[in-house]
Amino acid sequence: MASKHLGALAALAAGTLALSACGAGSSGSGGGAATGDGGGGNTVKVGIKFDQPGMGLKSGDQYTGFDVAVATYVAKELGKTPQFSEAPTPQRETLIKTGQVDYIVGTYSINDKRKQEISFAGPYFVADQDLLIRSDDASITGPDKLTGKKLCSVKGSTPAQKIKEKYPQVQLQEYDTYSKCVEELVNGTVDALTTDNTILAGYASQPQYKGQLKLVEKPVSDGRENYGVGLKKGDTAMCQKITDALTKMISSGEWQKAVDANLGPAGFTPGEGNPPKPAACS
């Protein structure tokens, strides 16, 4: 009997812990780290990236990055506390359409194909494809100096495809993650890494790479990426609220503070067109 009683108590305790874990959410603002809020109450479900330093990064129970700051500011303006979950690139539209998240802020480029499935508020940032190199490398001053160099990007990514089309003479090494490219860049296996300048600045801003990496700050391609907040298609009421929040974040100076806090350590300066004016909802 005693063993059965102890077993029942253990099961009850485990169930309580599981419920507590499921209820945990996250919040934060500005350039600081967001931590768990205990869940429940007036929360909003927000999708972010967990693996992009400087933009959206999960470390333990903390969330940091420019996108996290934007997501948190929007939630605050909605009068809610953000409850973060990961929004991997291939799953973003599904997460929105099925209601698993209320909106996504995660280097989410606005384009016509995606707009057939979801709606966007924004843009809140305009990114360029750039190059990240070692700080002591003076040989790469722009994409025209890549001939004979070993360049790294992520397999199947838009930046990698653009390199193949525009710079076929470049030796392109493709890995599954940008973090692997950064490792290879630091140890000298490759000469440069290419993707959106925001992502590159995020890696260069990490303490472990301080003084080792720098952005070339010369656009690799003509196309620019307009980051928007993804939400359920046709929800113009929510779109307008998010647009108002983004407009206020920009005009109040909080947008610039978030850029400086999360990407500033890399000496990053947002390119032409920043901060952008969010488009009208439709």
For each residue, the residues with C-beta under 8 A, 3 or more apart:
1: 4 5
2: 5 6
3: 6 7
4: 1 7 8
5: 1 2 8 9
6: 2 3 9 10
7: 3 4 10 11
8: 4 5 11 12
9: 5 6 12 13
10: 6 7 13 14
11: 7 8 14 15
12: 8 9 15 16
13: 9 10 16 17
14: 10 11 17 18
15: 11 12 18 19
16: 12 13 19 20
17: 13 14 20 21
18: 14 15 21 22
19: 15 16 22 23
20: 16 17 23 24
21: 17 18 24
22: 18 19 39
23: 19 20 38 39 40
24: 20 21 36 37 38 39 61
25: 36 37 38 39 43 81 82 83 84
26: 34 35 36 37 61 63 82 83 84
27: 34 35 37 72 75 81 82
28: 32 33 34 35 62 63 64 68 69 72 82
29: 32 34 69 72 73 76
30: 69 72 254 257 258 261
31: 64 66 69 257 258 260 261 262
32: 28 29 64 261
33: 28 59 62 63 64
34: 26 27 28 29 62 63 64 68 72 82 84
35: 26 27 28 61 62 63
36: 24 25 26 39 61
37: 24 25 26 27 43 81 83
38: 23 24 25
39: 22 23 24 25 36 43 83
40: 23 43
41: 81
42: 79 80 81
43: 25 37 39 40 80 81 82 83
44: 75 78 80 81 82 83 102 103
45: 83 85 100 101 102
46: 71 75 82 83 84 85 101 102 103 104 105
47: 84 85 86 87 92 95 96 100 101 103 104 105 106 230
48: 56 63 65 67 68 71 84 85 86 87 104 105 106
49: 52 55 56 57 65 67 86 87 106 107
50: 56 57 58 86
51: 56 57 58 177 179
52: 49 55 56 57 65 67 106 107 178 199 202
53: 57 65 202 203 205 206
54: 57 65 66 198 199 201 202 203 205 206 262 263 266
55: 49 52 65 66 67 68 106 107 198 199 202 262
56: 48 49 50 51 52 63 65 67 68 105 106 107
57: 49 50 51 52 53 54 63 64 65 68 202
58: 50 51 62 63 84 86
59: 33 62 63 64
60:
61: 24 26 35 36
62: 28 33 34 35 58 59
63: 26 28 33 34 35 48 56 57 58 59 68 84
64: 28 31 32 33 34 57 59 68 262
65: 48 49 52 53 54 55 56 57 68 69 202 262
66: 31 54 55 69 70 125 198 202 258 259 262 263
67: 48 49 52 55 56 70 71 105 106 107 227
68: 28 34 48 55 56 57 63 64 65 71 72 84 105
69: 28 29 30 31 65 66 72 73 254 258 261 262
70: 66 67 73 74 105 124 229 246 249 255 258
71: 46 48 67 68 74 75 82 84 103 105 229
72: 27 28 29 30 34 68 69 75 76 82
73: 29 69 70 76 77 245 249 254 258
74: 70 71 77 78 103 105 229 242 245 246 249
75: 27 44 46 71 72 78 80 81 82
76: 29 72 73 79 80 245
77: 73 74 241 244 245 248
78: 44 74 75 241 242 245
79: 42 76
80: 42 43 44 75 76
81: 25 27 37 41 42 43 44 75
82: 25 26 27 28 34 43 44 46 71 72 75
83: 25 26 37 39 43 44 45 46
84: 25 26 34 46 47 48 58 63 68 71
85: 45 46 47 48 95 100 101
86: 47 48 49 50 58
87: 47 48 49 91 92 95 101 104 106
88: 91 92
89: 92
90:
91: 87 88 94 95
92: 47 87 88 89 95 96 104 106 108 230
93: 96 97 114 117 118 230
94: 91 97 98 100
95: 47 85 87 91 92 98 100 101 104
96: 47 92 93 99 100 101 103 104 117 118 230 231 232
97: 93 94 117 118 232 233
98: 94 95
99: 96 102 232
100: 45 47 85 94 95 96
101: 45 46 47 85 87 95 96 104
102: 44 45 46 99 231 232 238
103: 44 46 47 71 74 96 121 229 230 231 238 242
104: 46 47 48 87 92 95 96 101 108 229 230 231
105: 46 47 48 56 67 68 70 71 74 108 229
106: 47 48 49 52 55 56 67 87 92
107: 49 52 55 56 67 127 196 198 199 225 227
108: 92 104 105 120 227 228 229 230
109: 114 127 225 226 227 228
110: 114 115 120 122 123 226 227 228
111: 114 115
112: 115 116
113: 116
114: 93 109 110 111 117 118 120 230
115: 110 111 112 118 119 120
116: 112 113
117: 93 96 97 114 233
118: 93 96 97 114 115 230 231 232 233
119: 115 230 231 232 233 234 235 236 239 281
120: 108 110 114 115 123 228 229 230 231 239
121: 103 228 229 231 239 240 242 243 246 278 281
122: 110 125 226 227 228 229 242 243 246 276 278 279
123: 110 120 126 226 227 228 276 278 279
124: 70 227 228 229 246 249 250 255 275 276 278
125: 66 122 198 226 227 270 274 275 276
126: 123 224 225 226 227 270 271 272 273 274 276
127: 107 109 196 197 198 224 225 227 271
128: 196 197 219 220 221 224 225 271
129: 159 162 194 195 196 197 219 220 221 223 225
130: 194 195 196 197 200 215 216 217 218 219 220
131: 140 142 143 146 151 192 193 194 200 215 216 218 220
132: 182 185 192 193 194 200 203 204 213 214 215 216
133: 137 140 185 191 192 193 213 214 216
134: 137 185 186 188 191 212 213 214
135: 211 212 213 214
136:
137: 133 134 140 191
138: 141
139: 145 149
140: 131 133 137 145 146 149 191 192 216
141: 138 145 216 218
142: 131 145 216 218
143: 131 146 166 167 218 219 220
144:
145: 139 140 141 142 149
146: 131 140 143 149 151 167 169 170 192
147: 169 170
148: 169 171
149: 139 140 145 146 170 171 191 192
150: 171 173 189 190 191 192
151: 131 146 163 167 170 171 172 173 190 191 192 193 194
152: 172 173 174 175 181 184 185 190 192 193 194
153: 157 159 160 163 172 173 174 175 178 181 193 194 195
154: 157 159 160 174 175 176 177 178 181 195
155: 160 174 175 176
156: 160 161 174
157: 153 154 160 161 195
158: 161 162
159: 129 153 154 162 163 194 195 196 220 221
160: 153 154 155 156 157 163 164 172 174 194
161: 156 157 158 164 165
162: 129 158 159 165 166 220 221 223
163: 151 153 159 160 166 167 170 172 194 220
164: 160 161 167 168 172
165: 161 162 168
166: 143 162 163 220 221
167: 143 146 151 163 164 170
168: 164 165
169: 146 147 148
170: 146 147 149 151 163 167
171: 148 149 150 151
172: 151 152 153 160 163 164
173: 150 151 152 153 181 184 189 190
174: 152 153 154 155 156 160
175: 152 153 154 155 178 180 181 184
176: 154 155 180
177: 51 154 180 181
178: 52 153 154 175 181 182 193 195 199 203
179: 51 182 183 203
180: 175 176 177 183 184
181: 152 153 154 173 175 177 178 184 185 190 193
182: 132 178 179 185 186 193 203 209 213
183: 179 180 186 187
184: 152 173 175 180 181 187 189 190
185: 132 133 134 152 181 182 188 189 190 191 192 193 213
186: 134 182 183 209 212 213
187: 183 184
188: 134 185
189: 150 173 184 185
190: 150 151 152 173 181 184 185 193
191: 133 134 137 140 149 150 151 185
192: 131 132 133 140 146 149 150 151 152 185 216
193: 131 132 133 151 152 153 178 181 182 185 190 200 203
194: 129 130 131 132 151 152 153 159 160 163 200 220
195: 129 130 153 154 157 159 178 199 200
196: 107 127 128 129 130 159 199 200 225
197: 127 128 129 130 200 201 215 217 268 271
198: 54 55 66 107 125 127 201 202 227 263 268
199: 52 54 55 107 178 195 196 202 203
200: 130 131 132 193 194 195 196 197 203 204 215 266
201: 54 197 198 204 205 215 263 266 268
202: 52 53 54 55 57 65 66 198 199 205 206 262 263 266
203: 53 54 132 178 179 182 193 199 200 206 209 213 266
204: 132 200 201 209 213 214 215 265 266 267 268
205: 53 54 201 202 209 262 263 264 265 266 268
206: 53 54 202 203 209 210
207: 210
208:
209: 182 186 203 204 205 206 212 213
210: 206 207 265
211: 135
212: 134 135 186 209
213: 132 133 134 135 182 185 186 203 204 209 266
214: 132 133 134 135 204 266 267
215: 130 131 132 197 200 201 204 266 267 268
216: 130 131 132 133 140 141 142 192
217: 130 197 269
218: 130 131 141 142 143
219: 128 129 130 143 222 271
220: 128 129 130 131 143 159 162 163 166 194
221: 128 129 159 162 166
222: 219
223: 129 162
224: 126 127 128 271 273
225: 107 109 126 127 128 129 196
226: 109 110 122 123 125 126 276
227: 67 107 108 109 110 122 123 124 125 126 127 198
228: 108 109 110 120 121 122 123 124
229: 70 71 74 103 104 105 108 120 121 122 124 242 246
230: 47 92 93 96 103 104 108 114 118 119 120
231: 96 102 103 104 118 119 120 121 235 238 239 242
232: 96 97 99 102 118 119 235 238
233: 97 117 118 119
234: 119
235: 119 231 232 238 239
236: 119 239 240 281 282
237: 240 241
238: 102 103 231 232 235 241 242
239: 119 120 121 231 235 236 242 243 281
240: 121 236 237 243 244 281
241: 77 78 237 238 244 245
242: 74 78 103 121 122 229 231 238 239 245 246
243: 121 122 239 240 246 247 278 279 280 281
244: 77 240 241 247 248
245: 73 74 76 77 78 241 242 248 249
246: 70 74 121 122 124 229 242 243 249 250 278
247: 243 244 250 251 277 278
248: 77 244 245 251 252
249: 70 73 74 124 245 246 252 254 255 258
250: 124 246 247 254 255 275
251: 247 248
252: 248 249 255
253: 256 257
254: 30 69 73 249 250 257 258
255: 70 124 249 250 252 258 259 275
256: 253 259 260 275
257: 30 31 253 254 260 261
258: 30 31 66 69 70 73 249 254 255 261 262
259: 66 255 256 262 263 264 268 270
260: 31 256 257 263 264
261: 30 31 32 69 257 258 264
262: 31 54 55 64 65 66 69 202 205 258 259
263: 54 66 198 201 202 205 259 260 266 268
264: 205 259 260 261 267 268
265: 204 205 210
266: 54 200 201 202 203 204 205 213 214 215 263
267: 204 214 215 264
268: 197 198 201 204 205 215 259 263 264
269: 217
270: 125 126 259 274 275
271: 126 127 128 197 219 224 274
272: 126
273: 126 224 276
274: 125 126 270 271
275: 124 125 250 255 256 270
276: 122 123 124 125 126 226 273
277: 247
278: 121 122 123 124 243 246 247
279: 122 123 243
280: 243
281: 119 121 236 239 240 243
282: 236
